[in-house]
Every structure is written in C-alpha cells, then in structure tokens.
C-alpha cells in the first residue's frame, strides 16, 4: 500500500489568474474606446449671467442646443427643426412634466433662440428654461 500513496498527486493550491487578467484587459480596452465617444458634445460659448441655479426635480430634462451657426442639437444629437417639433410633441404627450432647457451660443443671433423657443411652444412644451454660464465676481 505504500507505493500507491507515493504516486498520488498533490493538490494544487494556486489559482490560475491569467484568464482574469485577459478579461480585465478586454474590459479596459472597451472602456478606453467608449468613454471618449460618450463625453463628446456640442461646443457652445454660453452667455454669462448673474442667475441662481434652478432646482431640478425628479423629472427628466431635455437640453436643446443652438450652436453659433444656428444648428439645433437635442441632447447633443443634430436635429432638423421639423423633426425636433415632432419629437418634442411626442415626448410631451408621453411625459408632460419633462423639463426643456435651451443652451444657446452667445454668438448666435437672438432670433434663432427665439425661433426655437416658439417651435418648442408649438410642440406643446409648457415652459422653457435657458442655460447660462455663471458670472464670477472679481
């Protein structure tokens, strides 16, 4: 019986971590590719104003951006005025408490911002907010 016990394999007490490292490296590459795509947005220079921040309740907020060329973006996606009106009307029917704020570049003609606010009103938005850059005292 002694020779039988000598041939028995010893238990391996180590864990092979190579598959875990491979998975972590794949996840790292995925995050490195997707994060820059998520953080891209529309570059606008907001006008400065001495305004207090608005309390945001638990409702959803849509951000409509008007860049310096007068192009509209709904949540950082380019959109045409006719499509914007239809989409806002559909959202207002489904979720009437959705808040809409306009973020207009300070160099865009005032008429473009007024036109988009009128378009939002036609689509059924009860009120529209404006986003400004806070003015810091020197």
The first five atom37 places (N, CA, C, CB, O) and aatype in JSON, in Angstrom:
{
  "aatype": [20, 20, 20, 20, 20, 20, 20, 20, 20, 20, 20, 20, 20, 20, 20, 20, 20, 20, 20, 20, 20, 20, 20, 20, 20, 20, 20, 20, 20, 20, 20, 20, 20, 20, 20, 20, 20, 20, 20, 20, 20, 20, 20, 20, 20, 20, 20, 20, 20, 20, 20, 20, 20, 20, 20, 20, 20, 20, 20, 20, 20, 20, 20, 20, 20, 20, 20, 20, 20, 20, 20, 20, 20, 20, 20, 20, 20, 20, 20, 20, 20, 20, 20, 20, 20, 20, 20, 20, 20, 20, 20, 20, 20, 20, 20, 20, 20, 20, 20, 20, 20, 20, 20, 20, 20, 20, 20, 20, 20, 20, 20, 20, 20, 20, 20, 20, 20, 20, 20, 20, 20, 20, 20, 20, 20, 20, 20, 20, 20, 20, 20, 20, 20, 20, 20, 20, 20, 20],
  "atom_mask": [
    [1, 1, 1, 1, 1],
    [1, 1, 1, 1, 1],
    [1, 1, 1, 1, 1],
    [1, 1, 1, 1, 1],
    [1, 1, 1, 1, 1],
    [1, 1, 1, 1, 1],
    [1, 1, 1, 1, 1],
    [1, 1, 1, 1, 1],
    [1, 1, 1, 1, 1],
    [1, 1, 1, 1, 1],
    [1, 1, 1, 1, 1],
    [1, 1, 1, 1, 1],
    [1, 1, 1, 1, 1],
    [1, 1, 1, 1, 1],
    [1, 1, 1, 1, 1],
    [1, 1, 1, 1, 1],
    [1, 1, 1, 1, 1],
    [1, 1, 1, 1, 1],
    [1, 1, 1, 1, 1],
    [1, 1, 1, 1, 1],
    [1, 1, 1, 1, 1],
    [1, 1, 1, 1, 1],
    [1, 1, 1, 1, 1],
    [1, 1, 1, 1, 1],
    [1, 1, 1, 1, 1],
    [1, 1, 1, 1, 1],
    [1, 1, 1, 1, 1],
    [1, 1, 1, 1, 1],
    [1, 1, 1, 1, 1],
    [1, 1, 1, 1, 1],
    [1, 1, 1, 1, 1],
    [1, 1, 1, 1, 1],
    [1, 1, 1, 1, 1],
    [1, 1, 1, 1, 1],
    [1, 1, 1, 1, 1],
    [1, 1, 1, 1, 1],
    [1, 1, 1, 1, 1],
    [1, 1, 1, 1, 1],
    [1, 1, 1, 1, 1],
    [1, 1, 1, 1, 1],
    [1, 1, 1, 1, 1],
    [1, 1, 1, 1, 1],
    [1, 1, 1, 1, 1],
    [1, 1, 1, 1, 1],
    [1, 1, 1, 1, 1],
    [1, 1, 1, 1, 1],
    [1, 1, 1, 1, 1],
    [1, 1, 1, 1, 1],
    [1, 1, 1, 1, 1],
    [1, 1, 1, 1, 1],
    [1, 1, 1, 1, 1],
    [1, 1, 1, 1, 1],
    [1, 1, 1, 1, 1],
    [1, 1, 1, 1, 1],
    [1, 1, 1, 1, 1],
    [1, 1, 1, 1, 1],
    [1, 1, 1, 1, 1],
    [1, 1, 1, 1, 1],
    [1, 1, 1, 1, 1],
    [1, 1, 1, 1, 1],
    [1, 1, 1, 1, 1],
    [1, 1, 1, 1, 1],
    [1, 1, 1, 1, 1],
    [1, 1, 1, 1, 1],
    [1, 1, 1, 1, 1],
    [1, 1, 1, 1, 1],
    [1, 1, 1, 1, 1],
    [1, 1, 1, 1, 1],
    [1, 1, 1, 1, 1],
    [1, 1, 1, 1, 1],
    [1, 1, 1, 1, 1],
    [1, 1, 1, 1, 1],
    [1, 1, 1, 1, 1],
    [1, 1, 1, 1, 1],
    [1, 1, 1, 1, 1],
    [1, 1, 1, 1, 1],
    [1, 1, 1, 1, 1],
    [1, 1, 1, 1, 1],
    [1, 1, 1, 1, 1],
    [1, 1, 1, 1, 1],
    [1, 1, 1, 1, 1],
    [1, 1, 1, 1, 1],
    [1, 1, 1, 1, 1],
    [1, 1, 1, 1, 1],
    [1, 1, 1, 1, 1],
    [1, 1, 1, 1, 1],
    [1, 1, 1, 1, 1],
    [1, 1, 1, 1, 1],
    [1, 1, 1, 1, 1],
    [1, 1, 1, 1, 1],
    [1, 1, 1, 1, 1],
    [1, 1, 1, 1, 1],
    [1, 1, 1, 1, 1],
    [1, 1, 1, 1, 1],
    [1, 1, 1, 1, 1],
    [1, 1, 1, 1, 1],
    [1, 1, 1, 1, 1],
    [1, 1, 1, 1, 1],
    [1, 1, 1, 1, 1],
    [1, 1, 1, 1, 1],
    [1, 1, 1, 1, 1],
    [1, 1, 1, 1, 1],
    [1, 1, 1, 1, 1],
    [1, 1, 1, 1, 1],
    [1, 1, 1, 1, 1],
    [1, 1, 1, 1, 1],
    [1, 1, 1, 1, 1],
    [1, 1, 1, 1, 1],
    [1, 1, 1, 1, 1],
    [1, 1, 1, 1, 1],
    [1, 1, 1, 1, 1],
    [1, 1, 1, 1, 1],
    [1, 1, 1, 1, 1],
    [1, 1, 1, 1, 1],
    [1, 1, 1, 1, 1],
    [1, 1, 1, 1, 1],
    [1, 1, 1, 1, 1],
    [1, 1, 1, 1, 1],
    [1, 1, 1, 1, 1],
    [1, 1, 1, 1, 1],
    [1, 1, 1, 1, 1],
    [1, 1, 1, 1, 1],
    [1, 1, 1, 1, 1],
    [1, 1, 1, 1, 1],
    [1, 1, 1, 1, 1],
    [1, 1, 1, 1, 1],
    [1, 1, 1, 1, 1],
    [1, 1, 1, 1, 1],
    [1, 1, 1, 1, 1],
    [1, 1, 1, 1, 1],
    [1, 1, 1, 1, 1],
    [1, 1, 1, 1, 1],
    [1, 1, 1, 1, 1],
    [1, 1, 1, 1, 1],
    [1, 1, 1, 1, 1],
    [1, 1, 1, 1, 1],
    [1, 1, 1, 1, 1],
    [1, 1, 1, 1, 1]
  ],
  "atom_positions": [
    [[0.8, -1.21, 0.0], [0.0, 0.0, 0.0], [0.84, 1.27, 0.0], [-0.91, 0.0, 1.19], [0.35, 2.32, -0.42]],
    [[2.03, 1.22, 0.44], [2.89, 2.39, 0.44], [3.16, 2.93, -0.95], [4.19, 2.07, 1.11], [3.09, 4.14, -1.14]],
    [[3.46, 2.08, -1.94], [3.74, 2.63, -3.26], [2.53, 3.37, -3.86], [4.17, 1.51, -4.2], [2.71, 4.31, -4.63]],
    [[1.34, 2.96, -3.51], [0.14, 3.62, -4.05], [0.05, 5.06, -3.55], [-1.13, 2.85, -3.65], [-0.27, 5.97, -4.32]],
    [[0.33, 5.26, -2.3], [0.25, 6.61, -1.73], [1.33, 7.52, -2.3], [0.36, 6.54, -0.21], [1.12, 8.73, -2.39]],
    [[2.43, 7.0, -2.65], [3.52, 7.81, -3.18], [3.19, 8.34, -4.57], [4.82, 7.0, -3.23], [3.68, 9.39, -4.97]],
    [[2.36, 7.61, -5.32], [2.02, 8.03, -6.67], [0.85, 9.02, -6.71], [1.68, 6.83, -7.51], [0.57, 9.6, -7.76]],
    [[0.2, 9.22, -5.63], [-0.94, 10.12, -5.59], [-0.51, 11.55, -5.86], [-1.65, 10.02, -4.25], [0.51, 12.01, -5.35]],
    [[-1.3, 12.26, -6.64], [-0.96, 13.65, -6.97], [-1.23, 14.55, -5.77], [-1.76, 14.14, -8.19], [-2.16, 14.33, -4.99]],
    [[-0.42, 15.55, -5.66], [-0.63, 16.54, -4.62], [-1.69, 17.53, -5.1], [0.7, 17.28, -4.26], [-1.82, 17.78, -6.3]],
    [[-2.46, 18.08, -4.17], [-3.46, 19.08, -4.51], [-2.77, 20.39, -4.89], [-4.45, 19.3, -3.34], [-1.79, 20.8, -4.28]],
    [[-3.32, 21.01, -5.9], [-2.76, 22.29, -6.34], [-3.49, 23.4, -5.61], [-2.88, 22.46, -7.9], [-4.71, 23.49, -5.69]],
    [[-2.77, 24.23, -4.9], [-3.39, 25.27, -4.1], [-3.27, 26.66, -4.73], [-2.79, 25.29, -2.73], [-3.54, 27.66, -4.06]],
    [[-2.87, 26.75, -5.98], [-2.72, 28.03, -6.65], [-3.89, 28.25, -7.62], [-1.37, 28.11, -7.39], [-4.44, 27.29, -8.17]],
    [[-4.24, 29.5, -7.82], [-5.31, 29.85, -8.76], [-4.66, 30.41, -10.02], [-6.32, 30.88, -8.13], [-3.74, 31.23, -9.95]],
    [[-5.14, 29.97, -11.15], [-4.65, 30.49, -12.42], [-5.35, 31.82, -12.71], [-4.89, 29.45, -13.59], [-6.55, 31.84, -12.98]],
    [[-4.62, 32.92, -12.64], [-5.21, 34.25, -12.8], [-5.1, 34.79, -14.22], [-4.56, 35.21, -11.85], [-5.61, 35.88, -14.49]],
    [[-4.47, 34.08, -15.11], [-4.28, 34.56, -16.48], [-5.62, 34.84, -17.18], [-3.49, 33.54, -17.28], [-5.73, 35.87, -17.83]],
    [[-6.64, 33.96, -17.07], [-7.92, 34.3, -17.72], [-8.56, 35.57, -17.15], [-8.9, 33.14, -17.57], [-9.2, 36.32, -17.89]],
    [[-8.4, 35.81, -15.86], [-8.96, 37.02, -15.26], [-8.25, 38.27, -15.78], [-8.87, 36.95, -13.72], [-8.88, 39.3, -16.02]],
    [[-6.96, 38.17, -15.95], [-6.18, 39.29, -16.49], [-6.62, 39.58, -17.92], [-4.66, 38.99, -16.43], [-6.75, 40.74, -18.31]],
    [[-6.84, 38.54, -18.7], [-7.3, 38.72, -20.08], [-8.65, 39.44, -20.12], [-7.42, 37.36, -20.79], [-8.84, 40.35, -20.92]],
    [[-9.56, 39.03, -19.27], [-10.88, 39.67, -19.22], [-10.75, 41.13, -18.82], [-11.82, 38.93, -18.25], [-11.41, 42.0, -19.39]],
    [[-9.91, 41.41, -17.83], [-9.73, 42.8, -17.38], [-9.12, 43.67, -18.48], [-8.85, 42.83, -16.13], [-9.51, 44.83, -18.63]],
    [[-8.19, 43.13, -19.23], [-7.59, 43.91, -20.32], [-8.61, 44.19, -21.42], [-6.38, 43.17, -20.9], [-8.61, 45.28, -21.99]],
    [[-9.46, 43.23, -21.73], [-10.51, 43.44, -22.73], [-11.48, 44.52, -22.25], [-11.27, 42.13, -23.02], [-11.86, 45.4, -23.02]],
    [[-11.87, 44.47, -20.97], [-12.76, 45.5, -20.43], [-12.09, 46.87, -20.45], [-13.18, 45.13, -18.99], [-12.74, 47.87, -20.74]],
    [[-10.82, 46.92, -20.14], [-10.09, 48.19, -20.17], [-10.09, 48.79, -21.58], [-8.65, 47.99, -19.68], [-10.3, 49.99, -21.74]],
    [[-9.86, 47.96, -22.58], [-9.87, 48.44, -23.96], [-11.26, 48.93, -24.34], [-9.41, 47.32, -24.93], [-11.38, 49.97, -25.0]],
    [[-12.3, 48.22, -23.95], [-13.67, 48.64, -24.26], [-13.96, 50.0, -23.63], [-14.69, 47.59, -23.75], [-14.52, 50.88, -24.29]],
    [[-13.6, 50.19, -22.37], [-13.85, 51.47, -21.72], [-13.02, 52.59, -22.33], [-13.55, 51.38, -20.23], [-13.49, 53.72, -22.45]],
    [[-11.79, 52.29, -22.73], [-10.94, 53.32, -23.34], [-11.52, 53.77, -24.69], [-9.51, 52.79, -23.54], [-11.31, 54.92, -25.09]],
    [[-12.23, 52.91, -25.37], [-12.82, 53.27, -26.65], [-14.14, 54.0, -26.47], [-13.02, 52.03, -27.51], [-14.41, 54.96, -27.19]],
    [[-14.97, 53.56, -25.53], [-16.32, 54.13, -25.4], [-16.38, 55.44, -24.63], [-17.22, 53.13, -24.74], [-17.23, 56.27, -24.93]],
    [[-15.52, 55.66, -23.66], [-15.6, 56.88, -22.85], [-15.43, 58.15, -23.68], [-14.56, 56.85, -21.76], [-16.21, 59.08, -23.5]],
    [[-14.46, 58.24, -24.59], [-14.38, 59.47, -25.4], [-15.61, 59.68, -26.28], [-13.14, 59.42, -26.29], [-15.98, 60.82, -26.56]],
    [[-16.24, 58.61, -26.71], [-17.45, 58.75, -27.52], [-18.6, 59.31, -26.7], [-17.84, 57.42, -28.14], [-19.42, 60.07, -27.21]],
    [[-18.68, 58.92, -25.43], [-19.76, 59.39, -24.58], [-19.59, 60.83, -24.14], [-19.88, 58.51, -23.37], [-20.57, 61.54, -23.91]],
    [[-18.35, 61.27, -24.02], [-18.12, 62.62, -23.49], [-18.1, 63.7, -24.57], [-16.82, 62.64, -22.75], [-17.93, 64.87, -24.25]],
    [[-18.27, 63.34, -25.82], [-18.29, 64.35, -26.86], [-19.59, 65.12, -26.8], [-18.1, 63.72, -28.25], [-20.63, 64.56, -26.45]],
    [[-19.55, 66.36, -27.12], [-20.74, 67.19, -27.1], [-20.62, 68.32, -28.09], [-21.0, 67.73, -25.71], [-19.68, 68.38, -28.88]],
    [[-21.58, 69.21, -28.03], [-21.59, 70.37, -28.91], [-20.89, 71.51, -28.17], [-23.05, 70.77, -29.32], [-21.24, 71.81, -27.03]],
    [[-19.93, 72.13, -28.81], [-19.19, 73.22, -28.18], [-19.95, 74.52, -28.38], [-17.76, 73.33, -28.76], [-20.16, 74.98, -29.51]],
    [[-20.36, 75.11, -27.28], [-21.03, 76.41, -27.3], [-20.42, 77.29, -26.22], [-22.57, 76.26, -27.1], [-20.01, 76.81, -25.16]],
    [[-20.36, 78.57, -26.5], [-19.94, 79.54, -25.5], [-21.2, 80.18, -24.95], [-18.95, 80.61, -26.1], [-21.87, 80.95, -25.64]],
    [[-21.51, 79.86, -23.72], [-22.74, 80.37, -23.11], [-22.59, 81.82, -22.69], [-23.13, 79.51, -21.92], [-21.5, 82.25, -22.29]],
    [[-23.68, 82.58, -22.77], [-23.63, 83.95, -22.25], [-23.53, 83.92, -20.74], [-24.87, 84.76, -22.69], [-24.02, 82.99, -20.09]],
    [[-22.89, 84.93, -20.17], [-22.76, 85.0, -18.73], [-23.92, 85.78, -18.13], [-21.41, 85.64, -18.33], [-24.38, 86.77, -18.7]],
    [[-24.4, 85.31, -16.99], [-25.49, 85.99, -16.29], [-25.37, 85.72, -14.81], [-26.86, 85.53, -16.83], [-24.89, 84.67, -14.39]],
    [[-25.81, 86.68, -14.03], [-25.82, 86.51, -12.58], [-27.18, 85.92, -12.2], [-25.57, 87.87, -11.84], [-28.04, 86.61, -11.66]],
    [[-27.35, 84.64, -12.46], [-28.62, 83.96, -12.18], [-28.37, 82.84, -11.19], [-29.27, 83.42, -13.48], [-27.29, 82.25, -11.15]],
    [[-29.39, 82.55, -10.41], [-29.3, 81.45, -9.44], [-29.67, 80.15, -10.14], [-30.21, 81.7, -8.22], [-30.49, 80.15, -11.06]],
    [[-29.07, 79.03, -9.71], [-29.42, 77.75, -10.31], [-30.87, 77.38, -10.02], [-28.49, 76.65, -9.79], [-31.42, 77.71, -8.97]],
    [[-31.48, 76.7, -10.97], [-32.87, 76.27, -10.83], [-32.89, 74.91, -10.16], [-33.59, 76.21, -12.21], [-32.05, 74.06, -10.46]],
    [[-33.83, 74.71, -9.25], [-33.97, 73.4, -8.61], [-34.51, 72.41, -9.62], [-34.9, 73.47, -7.37], [-35.57, 72.62, -10.21]],
    [[-33.76, 71.32, -9.83], [-34.19, 70.28, -10.75], [-34.89, 69.21, -9.93], [-32.99, 69.68, -11.56], [-34.3, 68.61, -9.03]],
    [[-36.13, 69.0, -10.25], [-36.89, 68.0, -9.53], [-36.57, 66.62, -10.09], [-38.41, 68.29, -9.6], [-35.63, 66.48, -10.88]],
    [[-37.32, 65.62, -9.71], [-37.06, 64.24, -10.13], [-37.51, 63.96, -11.55], [-37.74, 63.29, -9.2], [-37.57, 62.8, -11.95]],
    [[-37.81, 64.98, -12.32], [-38.28, 64.75, -13.68], [-37.11, 64.76, -14.67], [-39.32, 65.8, -14.08], [-36.01, 65.21, -14.34]],
    [[-37.36, 64.29, -15.85], [-36.35, 64.24, -16.9], [-36.17, 65.63, -17.5], [-36.75, 63.21, -18.01], [-37.11, 66.42, -17.57]],
    [[-34.95, 65.92, -17.93], [-34.65, 67.2, -18.54], [-34.06, 66.98, -19.92], [-33.69, 68.03, -17.66], [-33.14, 66.17, -20.08]],
    [[-34.58, 67.69, -20.92], [-34.03, 67.67, -22.27], [-33.25, 68.95, -22.49], [-35.15, 67.5, -23.34], [-33.71, 70.03, -22.11]],
    [[-32.08, 68.83, -23.1], [-31.26, 70.0, -23.39], [-31.25, 70.21, -24.91], [-29.81, 69.83, -22.84], [-30.83, 69.34, -25.66]],
    [[-31.71, 71.37, -25.33], [-31.71, 71.74, -26.74], [-30.63, 72.79, -26.93], [-33.12, 72.28, -27.21], [-30.67, 73.85, -26.3]],
    [[-29.66, 72.51, -27.79], [-28.52, 73.39, -28.0], [-28.64, 74.06, -29.36], [-27.19, 72.62, -27.9], [-29.01, 73.42, -30.35]],
    [[-28.33, 75.37, -29.4], [-28.24, 76.11, -30.65], [-26.8, 76.58, -30.75], [-29.27, 77.34, -30.71], [-26.36, 77.41, -29.96]],
    [[-26.05, 76.03, -31.73], [-24.64, 76.41, -31.85], [-24.52, 77.75, -32.57], [-23.84, 75.33, -32.58], [-25.52, 78.33, -32.98]],
    [[-23.29, 78.22, -32.73], [-23.06, 79.56, -33.31], [-23.52, 79.67, -34.75], [-21.6, 79.91, -33.23], [-23.73, 80.78, -35.24]],
    [[-23.69, 78.54, -35.45], [-24.18, 78.55, -36.83], [-25.7, 78.46, -36.9], [-23.56, 77.4, -37.61], [-26.27, 78.53, -37.99]],
    [[-26.35, 78.31, -35.75], [-27.8, 78.21, -35.73], [-28.32, 76.79, -35.92], [-28.37, 79.08, -36.78], [-29.51, 76.6, -36.18]],
    [[-27.45, 75.8, -35.79], [-27.84, 74.4, -35.94], [-28.38, 73.89, -34.59], [-26.64, 73.52, -36.43], [-27.82, 74.2, -33.54]],
    [[-29.46, 73.11, -34.63], [-30.09, 72.6, -33.42], [-29.56, 71.21, -33.08], [-31.62, 72.56, -33.58], [-29.3, 70.39, -33.95]],
    [[-29.4, 70.98, -31.76], [-28.98, 69.67, -31.24], [-29.89, 69.34, -30.07], [-27.47, 69.68, -30.8], [-30.06, 70.15, -29.15]],
    [[-30.48, 68.17, -30.09], [-31.3, 67.7, -28.96], [-30.48, 66.66, -28.23], [-32.69, 67.1, -29.45], [-30.2, 65.59, -28.77]],
    [[-30.1, 66.96, -26.99], [-29.22, 66.1, -26.19], [-27.97, 65.72, -26.99], [-29.98, 64.83, -25.75], [-27.6, 64.55, -27.06]],
    [[-27.33, 66.72, -27.57], [-26.06, 66.61, -28.31], [-26.15, 65.8, -29.59], [-25.03, 66.0, -27.43], [-25.13, 65.32, -30.09]],
    [[-27.36, 65.63, -30.14], [-27.52, 64.98, -31.44], [-28.16, 65.98, -32.39], [-28.39, 63.68, -31.33], [-29.21, 66.56, -32.1]],
    [[-27.52, 66.17, -33.54], [-28.02, 67.13, -34.52], [-29.43, 66.75, -34.95], [-27.09, 67.19, -35.75], [-29.73, 65.58, -35.16]],
    [[-30.3, 67.77, -35.07], [-31.69, 67.51, -35.41], [-32.23, 68.67, -36.25], [-32.55, 67.32, -34.12], [-31.86, 69.83, -36.02]],
    [[-33.08, 68.37, -37.19], [-33.69, 69.39, -38.05], [-34.94, 69.94, -37.34], [-34.06, 68.81, -39.46], [-35.55, 69.23, -36.53]],
    [[-35.32, 71.2, -37.63], [-36.46, 71.81, -36.93], [-37.76, 71.01, -37.04], [-36.68, 73.2, -37.46], [-38.48, 70.88, -36.06]],
    [[-38.07, 70.48, -38.22], [-39.32, 69.73, -38.39], [-39.32, 68.46, -37.54], [-39.55, 69.37, -39.86], [-40.33, 68.11, -36.92]],
    [[-38.19, 67.78, -37.51], [-38.07, 66.56, -36.71], [-38.11, 66.9, -35.22], [-36.76, 65.79, -37.05], [-38.7, 66.18, -34.42]],
    [[-37.47, 68.02, -34.86], [-37.46, 68.46, -33.47], [-38.88, 68.69, -32.97], [-36.63, 69.73, -33.32], [-39.24, 68.24, -31.88]],
    [[-39.67, 69.39, -33.76], [-41.06, 69.67, -33.35], [-41.84, 68.39, -33.12], [-41.76, 70.53, -34.41], [-42.56, 68.27, -32.13]],
    [[-41.71, 67.42, -34.03], [-42.43, 66.15, -33.88], [-41.94, 65.38, -32.65], [-42.26, 65.29, -35.15], [-42.75, 64.82, -31.91]],
    [[-40.63, 65.35, -32.46], [-40.08, 64.59, -31.33], [-40.48, 65.2, -29.99], [-38.56, 64.53, -31.43], [-40.84, 64.48, -29.05]],
    [[-40.43, 66.53, -29.89], [-40.82, 67.2, -28.64], [-42.32, 66.99, -28.39], [-40.49, 68.71, -28.7], [-42.72, 66.77, -27.25]],
    [[-43.13, 67.06, -29.43], [-44.57, 66.83, -29.26], [-44.83, 65.42, -28.74], [-45.32, 67.06, -30.59], [-45.68, 65.23, -27.87]],
    [[-44.12, 64.43, -29.27], [-44.29, 63.05, -28.82], [-43.84, 62.88, -27.37], [-43.5, 62.09, -29.72], [-44.5, 62.2, -26.58]],
    [[-42.73, 63.51, -27.02], [-42.24, 63.42, -25.64], [-43.21, 64.09, -24.68], [-40.85, 64.05, -25.51], [-43.46, 63.57, -23.59]],
    [[-43.75, 65.24, -25.06], [-44.7, 65.95, -24.2], [-46.0, 65.15, -24.0], [-45.01, 67.32, -24.79], [-46.62, 65.22, -22.94]],
    [[-46.4, 64.4, -25.03], [-47.59, 63.56, -24.87], [-47.33, 62.42, -23.89], [-48.04, 62.99, -26.23], [-48.19, 62.09, -23.07]],
    [[-46.14, 61.83, -23.96], [-45.82, 60.7, -23.1], [-45.44, 61.14, -21.68], [-44.68, 59.9, -23.7], [-45.88, 60.53, -20.71]],
    [[-44.65, 62.19, -21.58], [-44.17, 62.68, -20.27], [-44.34, 64.19, -20.21], [-42.67, 62.27, -20.03], [-43.39, 64.93, -20.47]],
    [[-45.53, 64.67, -19.87], [-45.79, 66.11, -19.9], [-44.98, 66.93, -18.9], [-47.24, 66.35, -19.66], [-44.89, 68.15, -19.05]],
    [[-44.39, 66.32, -17.89], [-43.61, 67.07, -16.89], [-42.13, 67.18, -17.26], [-43.75, 66.41, -15.53], [-41.33, 67.64, -16.45]],
    [[-41.77, 66.76, -18.46], [-40.38, 66.85, -18.89], [-39.96, 68.31, -19.01], [-40.17, 66.12, -20.24], [-40.65, 69.12, -19.63]],
    [[-38.83, 68.64, -18.4], [-38.31, 70.0, -18.46], [-37.44, 70.14, -19.71], [-37.5, 70.35, -17.18], [-36.68, 69.24, -20.05]],
    [[-37.56, 71.28, -20.37], [-36.75, 71.56, -21.56], [-35.96, 72.84, -21.3], [-37.64, 71.68, -22.84], [-36.52, 73.86, -20.92]],
    [[-34.66, 72.75, -21.54], [-33.8, 73.93, -21.39], [-33.07, 74.16, -22.7], [-32.8, 73.76, -20.21], [-32.7, 73.22, -23.39]],
    [[-32.87, 75.44, -23.02], [-32.18, 75.82, -24.25], [-30.8, 76.34, -23.88], [-32.98, 76.9, -25.05], [-30.65, 77.18, -22.99]],
    [[-29.81, 75.82, -24.57], [-28.42, 76.24, -24.37], [-27.97, 76.86, -25.68], [-27.48, 75.02, -23.95], [-27.63, 76.15, -26.63]],
    [[-27.97, 78.19, -25.74], [-27.62, 78.91, -26.96], [-26.24, 79.53, -26.88], [-28.65, 79.97, -27.26], [-25.88, 80.13, -25.87]],
    [[-25.49, 79.39, -27.95], [-24.17, 80.03, -28.02], [-24.36, 81.54, -27.93], [-23.42, 79.64, -29.34], [-25.33, 82.08, -28.44]],
    [[-23.43, 82.21, -27.27], [-23.59, 83.66, -27.1], [-23.47, 84.42, -28.4], [-22.56, 84.19, -26.12], [-23.89, 85.58, -28.47]],
    [[-22.9, 83.81, -29.44], [-22.75, 84.49, -30.73], [-23.89, 84.2, -31.7], [-21.45, 84.09, -31.37], [-23.94, 84.78, -32.78]],
    [[-24.81, 83.32, -31.34], [-25.92, 83.01, -32.23], [-26.89, 84.19, -32.23], [-26.64, 81.69, -31.8], [-27.13, 84.79, -31.17]],
    [[-27.45, 84.55, -33.37], [-28.43, 85.64, -33.4], [-29.61, 85.34, -32.47], [-28.92, 85.88, -34.83], [-30.1, 84.21, -32.4]],
    [[-30.04, 86.37, -31.78], [-31.14, 86.23, -30.81], [-32.38, 85.63, -31.46], [-31.47, 87.59, -30.21], [-33.12, 84.88, -30.82]],
    [[-32.62, 85.96, -32.71], [-33.79, 85.45, -33.42], [-33.81, 83.93, -33.51], [-33.85, 86.04, -34.8], [-34.88, 83.32, -33.5]],
    [[-32.62, 83.29, -33.61], [-32.56, 81.82, -33.67], [-33.02, 81.19, -32.37], [-31.13, 81.37, -34.0], [-33.72, 80.17, -32.38]],
    [[-32.64, 81.79, -31.25], [-33.06, 81.26, -29.95], [-34.56, 81.47, -29.77], [-32.27, 81.95, -28.79], [-35.26, 80.58, -29.27]],
    [[-35.05, 82.63, -30.16], [-36.49, 82.89, -30.05], [-37.27, 81.94, -30.96], [-36.81, 84.38, -30.42], [-38.34, 81.45, -30.58]],
    [[-36.75, 81.68, -32.15], [-37.43, 80.77, -33.08], [-37.51, 79.36, -32.51], [-36.7, 80.74, -34.42], [-38.55, 78.7, -32.64]],
    [[-36.45, 78.89, -31.87], [-36.5, 77.54, -31.3], [-37.43, 77.5, -30.09], [-35.09, 77.07, -30.89], [-38.09, 76.49, -29.85]],
    [[-37.5, 78.58, -29.33], [-38.43, 78.63, -28.2], [-39.88, 78.62, -28.69], [-38.17, 79.87, -27.33], [-40.73, 77.98, -28.08]],
    [[-40.16, 79.32, -29.78], [-41.5, 79.3, -30.37], [-41.83, 77.91, -30.91], [-41.61, 80.34, -31.5], [-42.95, 77.43, -30.76]],
    [[-40.85, 77.26, -31.52], [-41.05, 75.91, -32.02], [-41.37, 74.95, -30.88], [-39.8, 75.43, -32.79], [-42.24, 74.09, -31.02]],
    [[-40.67, 75.09, -29.75], [-40.93, 74.25, -28.58], [-42.33, 74.51, -28.02], [-39.88, 74.49, -27.5], [-43.01, 73.58, -27.58]],
    [[-42.75, 75.77, -28.04], [-44.09, 76.11, -27.56], [-45.15, 75.49, -28.46], [-44.27, 77.64, -27.49], [-46.15, 74.98, -27.97]],
    [[-44.95, 75.53, -29.78], [-45.87, 74.9, -30.71], [-45.95, 73.39, -30.5], [-45.46, 75.21, -32.15], [-47.0, 72.78, -30.7]],
    [[-44.83, 72.79, -30.09], [-44.78, 71.35, -29.88], [-45.45, 70.93, -28.58], [-43.35, 70.87, -29.89], [-45.65, 69.74, -28.34]],
    [[-45.81, 71.91, -27.73], [-46.53, 71.58, -26.51], [-45.73, 71.71, -25.24], [-47.03, 70.23, -26.6], [-46.2, 71.29, -24.18]],
    [[-44.53, 72.29, -25.31], [-43.74, 72.49, -24.1], [-44.34, 73.64, -23.29], [-42.24, 72.78, -24.45], [-44.44, 74.75, -23.8]],
    [[-44.74, 73.39, -22.06], [-45.39, 74.46, -21.27], [-44.43, 75.57, -20.87], [-46.01, 73.87, -20.03], [-44.83, 76.73, -20.78]],
    [[-43.16, 75.23, -20.63], [-42.18, 76.25, -20.27], [-40.8, 75.8, -20.75], [-42.18, 76.5, -18.73], [-40.52, 74.6, -20.89]],
    [[-39.95, 76.77, -20.99], [-38.61, 76.51, -21.5], [-37.63, 77.31, -20.66], [-38.48, 76.87, -23.02], [-37.84, 78.5, -20.42]],
    [[-36.56, 76.67, -20.21], [-35.52, 77.35, -19.44], [-34.34, 77.68, -20.33], [-35.08, 76.51, -18.25], [-34.17, 77.1, -21.4]],
    [[-33.51, 78.6, -19.87], [-32.3, 78.98, -20.59], [-31.1, 78.66, -19.72], [-32.32, 80.49, -20.98], [-31.11, 78.91, -18.52]],
    [[-30.05, 78.1, -20.34], [-28.82, 77.8, -19.62], [-27.84, 78.93, -19.88], [-28.23, 76.41, -20.05], [-27.64, 79.34, -21.03]],
    [[-27.24, 79.43, -18.81], [-26.22, 80.48, -18.93], [-24.98, 80.05, -18.18], [-26.74, 81.85, -18.39], [-25.02, 79.12, -17.36]],
    [[-23.88, 80.72, -18.45], [-22.63, 80.49, -17.73], [-22.64, 81.39, -16.52], [-21.37, 80.76, -18.64], [-22.89, 82.59, -16.66]],
    [[-22.37, 80.86, -15.31], [-22.38, 81.75, -14.14], [-21.27, 82.8, -14.24], [-22.2, 80.93, -12.84], [-20.16, 82.52, -14.67]],
    [[-21.61, 83.99, -13.83], [-20.64, 85.09, -13.85], [-19.99, 85.15, -12.47], [-21.31, 86.46, -14.23], [-20.68, 85.28, -11.45]],
    [[-18.69, 85.06, -12.44], [-17.97, 85.11, -11.18], [-17.52, 86.52, -10.9], [-16.78, 84.15, -11.18], [-17.04, 87.23, -11.8]],
    [[-17.66, 86.94, -9.64], [-17.23, 88.28, -9.26], [-15.72, 88.3, -9.11], [-17.91, 88.72, -7.94], [-15.12, 87.36, -8.59]],
    [[-15.12, 89.38, -9.56], [-13.66, 89.5, -9.5], [-13.23, 90.18, -8.23], [-13.12, 90.27, -10.7], [-12.03, 90.37, -8.01]]
  ]
}
